[in-house]
Amino acid sequence: MKKYIQLNIEKTIHSAHFIPNHKGKCKNLHGHSWKIQMSVSGLYDQKQGMLVDFGDIGDLIRSFDHVTINDRIKFPSAENMSKFFALKILRMSRDIVEVTVTVWESEDSSATSVVQNSILKYQETHKE
């Protein structure tokens, strides 16, 4: 039997980026201590014991530590980074229903993306 659960993950990474074609100072290479917060909701099989492995999520986030983010995301704004992480996490399990990712580039500036697996949500709410 599957149960609905929400997982919460928070990690900090230290990476550099620049915003291409930006008119301000962010056009230059600079670094941040990024705080990445994630909530992953979905259905988990109690026999298996987990929705998604925390280690897999941690590995994804840590792969962005001490790198130039532009090498992985074409336009690495906090907005695009939050969407990138959310979509990557959503693909980790077909049982994930929703992923919310907030990327903090400073203690007072963040962007949040919410992505949903609408097919799974539809299937679970329209059972015969």
N, C-alpha and C positions, 0 to 999 in steps of 0.2 A: 504494500500500500504506500502511495506517495503522499507526502505532507508538504505543505507550503512553508517556506522558511526564507528569512532574509539574512544574508551575510554582510558584514561590514569590515572593510579593510582600509587602513591608513598607512601610507609610507611616505618617506621624504627622500628625494633624489636631488642631486646637484649636477646641473647640466647647463650648457651654453646654447644660445640660439640667436638668430637675428630675423627680423621681419623684412622680407624682400619688398622693395618699392615703397617702404614706409617713409614718410617725410620727416619724422621725428628721430629722436636719438635711438629708437629701437631698430633702426636700419643697420646699426653697427653690432658686431658680435659682442654679446654680453652674457652673463650667467645669472642664474637664479637658484635658490634653494626651493625647489618645487614641492609642495605638499599635495599628494594625490589621495583623495578620499573616494571610496567606492562602496556602493550598496548593490548587492546582487541578490535578486529575488527569484524564487522558482520552486519547483517541485523536486523533492529528493526522495530517493528510495531508502527507506529506513534500514533495509538489509545491507545496502552498500554503505550507508552512513554519511554521505555527503552529496551536496549539489555540485560543487566544483572544488578542486584541491586548492587550499590557500597558497600552497607552494607554487602552483602554476601561475596564479595571479601575481604573487611576489616576484617570480622570475621575469614575467613580462615587464613589470614596473622597474625592477632593478636593471633590466637591459637598457634602460634610458639613463642610468646613472653615469656621470662623468663622460658624456658624449656630446657631440654637437647635434642637436635634435634635427636640424635642417637635413642631415644625412638620411633621416628616416621619415620625416614628414615635410612635404614640400613647402607648406606655409605654416610654420609651427607657432601659431598663436595659442593662447590658453584655450580658446574656444575649439580650435581644431584638434588640439591634444586631447581634450576631454571627449570629443566625439570619437577620435581614433581609439582610445583605450576602451570606451564603452562598446564599440563594435567588435573589437578583438575579444573582449570578455564574453559578449553575447554568443560568439561562435564557439566557445569552449564546451558548451553542453546544450543539447536541444531542450533540456528541461528548464533552462533559464528563461524566465518570463520578462524580467525587466532589469536593466542595469542603469544606475545613476552614478556618474563620475563628476567630481568637482576637482578642478586643477587650480591650485593657488600658486600664483607666481610671486606673491608677496603676502604679508600678513593681512592686507586689506583689499586685495584684488584677486578675484577668482572667476572662473567660468564653469558652468554645469551643463552637462548633456544627459538626457534621459533617452534611452532606446528601449524598445519593446519588441518582443517576439510575438507579434500579433497573431500568427498562425497558431502557436501553442495556446495563447490566451483564448482564441476562438474555440479550439478543440475542447479545452477544459470547461468552458462555460456553456457548451452546446452538446453535452453528452446526451445520448438517448436513454 
